[in-house]
Amino acid sequence: MRIAVVHNATAPEDRLDELDVLVQAEAVSQSLKELGHDVVQMPCTLNLLSIKDRLIAFEPGLVFNLVESLDGHGRLIHLFPGLLDAMGICYTGSRTEALFVTSHKTLAKERMALAGIPTPVWIGPYPRDFPFVCRNSMPEGKKRWMVKSTWEHGSLGLDDDDPVETTDREILHHALEERASKLGGSCFAEMFVQGREFNLSILEGPAGIQVLPPAEIIFENYGTQKPAIVGYRAKWDTSSYEYHHTPRRFDFQPTEDPLLQRLKRLACRCWEVFGLNGYARIDFRVDLQGNPWILEVNANPCLAPDAGFAAAIDRSGMTFVRAVESIAMNGFSTKGR
């Protein structure tokens, strides 16, 4: 089969989280070639007419969609799959609408809240772009808030040295207004959940969805003053303390099984509520009382060989090549969904 592996165009001066898509594209392309497919990599820019012409010339049976942003903006993630929908070309992963809703983090949190899925209290976004369906009241007592980008992923702008501790909504709104320009132009505040962090990856195959082995992020020697979060340094700065002290683990005691089963059920509920396809990753916090809270639904998680999704694939006993095959075959079979 002819398969076009399409990713967002990058430049040498781009941030590490943006350049990572090239690693993903190469790993996926090599896997597809091992499976006997005719593969071409195509960078995608805001010039959608150009990528449209290239696709028409190549006539792919499938597009492996690795477009995470356009022109450096995560809020444009849905434009390329929207083009594929209009062209009637099969593609991997979640559909246009699911990518839009899950990438707008407060819109996703509203949908979770309406569906009864636990997600931490949030304030925002700033600037306000949609009417609020769910508006949170300010909880009593001083709380610690993490200011996050509404649209951008890869923990852009999120580090453990800049939480906001306050009881005042106005102070929080001022912090959002002040930081928005550094967070892709839009941000929100999420109440910090003290506790543990997990992520669960999901892979869809011919027999349905498979929840891969749960992973927990361990925060080594973080102490009580340093917020235990996976910020930008922990993900991308190989010289940082955070990068080297946040390993993931897959081994749990039998007593943890009820919690892990609950996380799996919530991950499957997110898959259903957001109408996901192909593959996804759900990020959790578990508070000190053992209650799970969903931070984020990743409809297009990183497929780099050293990332969490690949680690969960390996732990399950499946090879990365077979996982790519499953994603590709699912994309080919979901035209018109």
N, C-alpha and C positions, 0 to 999 in steps of 0.2 A: 504494500500500500504506500502511496505517496503521503507523507506527513510533513507539514510545515510546523516547525517549532518556532513560535512567534513570541518574542520577549520585548519589553520596553527598551528603546535605544538608550545607550549610555555614552558618557564621555570620560576620558581618563581622569578628569578632575572631580568626578562625582564622588559622593560619600560612599563608604564601604558597604552600607546596607543597600545602596542602589546598584553597585557593581556586582553584588552577590548574585544577581539574576543571570549573569554570564556563566557563573559556575553551575547554576541550575540547568541552563540551556545546554551546556556541554554534556553534563551527566545524563540528562534525558535523551539527548541526541545519540550519544554513544550506546545507550541501552536500546533505543529503537533500532539502531543499525544492527546490533547483535541479534535482534529479533527478525532481521531480514527486510526491514522497511527502507524505502527510498526517502531520505531525510534531508531537508534544507532548513537552515536557521535563517530567520528573518527578523531584523530589528523593526520595531514599530514606533513611529513618531506621531505627532498631531496631524501630520499629513495623511489622513486616512485614505485619500484617493490613491496615494502611492502604494500603500500596502494592499489595497483592493486590486490594483492593476497587477501587482506581483503574484497575488493569490490566483487571479484569473489565468495568468500565464502558466503557473505551476500546476493548476488543477488538482489540489490535494484532496484525498479522501477524508482527511482529518486535519484539524489544526490543534496542536498541543499548545494550549494557551498559558503562557507564562508572563503575560503583561500585567505588571503590578502597579504601574502608574504611567502617565504620559506627561512629557515635559516637566518631570519632577513632581507632579501633583497626583497624590493618591486618590483624590476626589474624582479623577477622570478614569478610574479603573474600569468602569462599565462601558466606556465608549467602544472599545475594540470588540468585545463580545456582542455588543449591540449591532455593530457592522456585520459580524458573522451571522447573526440571526437574520438580518436583512438580506444577506447573500444566500442564505440557506445552506451554509457550510457547517458540518458537524465539528464540535470542539470539545475539549476535555474540561472537566471541572464543573463548577456551579454556573447556573445561567445568569444572564445579565442582571435580572432583578435581585437575585440573592446576593450577588456581588455588591450591588449598590447598597442594599439595606445593611448588610453585615459590615461594610466598610465605613458607613456612617455610624460611629460607635454609640452615640446617644439614641439614634433611631433604633439600633439593634437592642439597646437596653430597654427602650420603651416596649418593643415587641416582646422581649423576655418577661417584663413585668406584667404585661397584659395576659401572657400565657401562664402566669404563675411560676415562672422559672426564676430562682433566686439570683439577683445581681446586686452588687453594692449600690447604696444610695449615691446619686450624682446630682450635680448642679450645673446647669448650662444646656446647650453649648453657648459660647460667645464667639462671634455674634449669632443671635438667634436666627435660624434659617427656616425652621418649620414651626407651626403652632404646636405647643406642648400638648400631648395626649396625657402623659403622666408627669405631673409636676411634684417634685419632692419638697417636703417641708424641711427646714433646717433642723437636724436632730439636736436634742438638748445636750449641753455640756461641750467642752472643748474637744474637737475631733481633729485628726490628722487627715489632710486631703492631698491626693496626688493630682497634679494638673497634667492632663494628657491631651494629645492632639486628637481632634475629632475624626480626621480622615487618614492621617499618615500612620504607617505601621513600622515595624522594626524598632519599636520603643524610641522613636525620634523625640528628642528633647526630654526624655524621662530618665532622671537619675536620682539617686537616693539622698542627695544633699539639698534638695529644694522642695520638700513638702510644705504645705501651708497648714499651720495649726491655728484654729480660730473658732469662735462661737458665733461670728457675725457674718451674715450673708453678704453684706456690702463689701466687707474686706475680701471675701472670696471672689466676688465679681470683679473687684479691682485687680486682683491677681490674674484673673482670666484675661481681662483687657490688656494688662501689661505684658503677658506672655504669648498672646495669640500670634503675633508676627513671627515668633521663633518656632511655632508649632504648626506651620502650614497655613496660617491665617485663621484658624478656628480651633478652639479648645474647650474642654470641660473639666470639672473637678469631680473626682471619684473618691468617696470615703475609703481610707486605707483600712484593709482587713488584716489585723495582726494574726499571724498564724503560718500555715504551710502553703506551698504553691505546687499545683499539679497541672499537667496537660495530658489530654487524651486525644489520640489521633484515630481517625476513622477512614477506612478504605472500602470502596464499593466494588463488588465483583459480581459475577453471574448469579451467585446464590444470595445476593443482598449485601447489606453492610456488615463489616467486621470492625468491632472496636479493638484496636491494637492495645498491647500491654500498657497500662498507665505508667507515667513517669512522674517522679517528684523532683523538683529542684531543691537541692540542699544549699543552704546559706551558711558556709563555713566561717565560724568565728566572727559573726556579724555583731554580736552583742545586743544590747537593748536600745542603744541610741541610733544605730544605723538601720534604717528601714530595710527589711528583707524583701527586696523587689528585684526583678530582672530588668534593669534599666539598659540604656544605650551602651554604656561601658561594658556591662556584663555580656552583651551580645556581640559587640564589634571591636572593642579596644583590646587587642591581644596583649598590650603592655600593662593593663590595669589589674588592680587587686580583684575587682569584681569578676573579671573574665575567668580568672584562675581559681576562684573560690565559690563557684556556683555550678558544681557538677550535677548531672541528673542521675537518678537511680531507679531501677526497676524491681528491686527485691524488697518484699514486704513480709511482715509476720502474718500468720493466719488470722490474728486478731484484727488486722486491718481490712479483712475481706468485706465486711458490711459497708464500710466507707467506700471502698473501691467499686463495689457493685452499685452504690448510689451514684457515684460519679459517672459510671457507665450509663445508667438509666437517664441521667440528666443530659449527657452527651447525645444520646439517641433522640431525646426529646428536642434538643436544639436542631438536630438534623431534620426532624419532621417539621418543626415550626418554621424554619427558614427555607425549607425546600431545597436542601443542599444536594449536590451531585458529585460523584467521583471520589473526592477525598476532602478532608477537612481536619482542623485541629481546634479543640475547645480548651481554653485556659481557665483554671480554677484557682481560687483561694479557699482554704478551709480554716475557719476561725478557731479560737482556742477552746470553744465548746464542741468542736467537731462538725459544725454546720458548713456545707459547701456553698460557695458563691461564684457565679460565672463572671469572669472579667471580660472575656472576648470570644467571639466566634470567628475563626479564621477560615473563610471559604476557599482560600488559595494559599495554604501554608507553604513555607519554603521547602523546596525539594533538593536542596544541596545535600551532598552525601554526609556532611558533618552536622546537619541540623536535626532537630528533634523528631521530625516525621521519619526520616531515614533510620534514626536510631530505634524507633518503635517498630519499624518494618523488620530490622535486623533481629530485634528481640523476639519477634513473633515467629522467627524461623524462615521467613520469606526472603528471597533475594531482592535487591533494589530493582533489578531488571524485570522480575516478575511483577513487582508492584507497578512499575511504569507500564507494563503490558496491560495490567488490569485497568489502570486509569485510562489508557488509550482505547481499549475495547469498550469500556463503559461510555466514553465520549462518542464513539462511533454508533453505539446502540441507542443513544438518547436524543436523537434528532426529533424535534417537534415536541419535546417535553414542555 
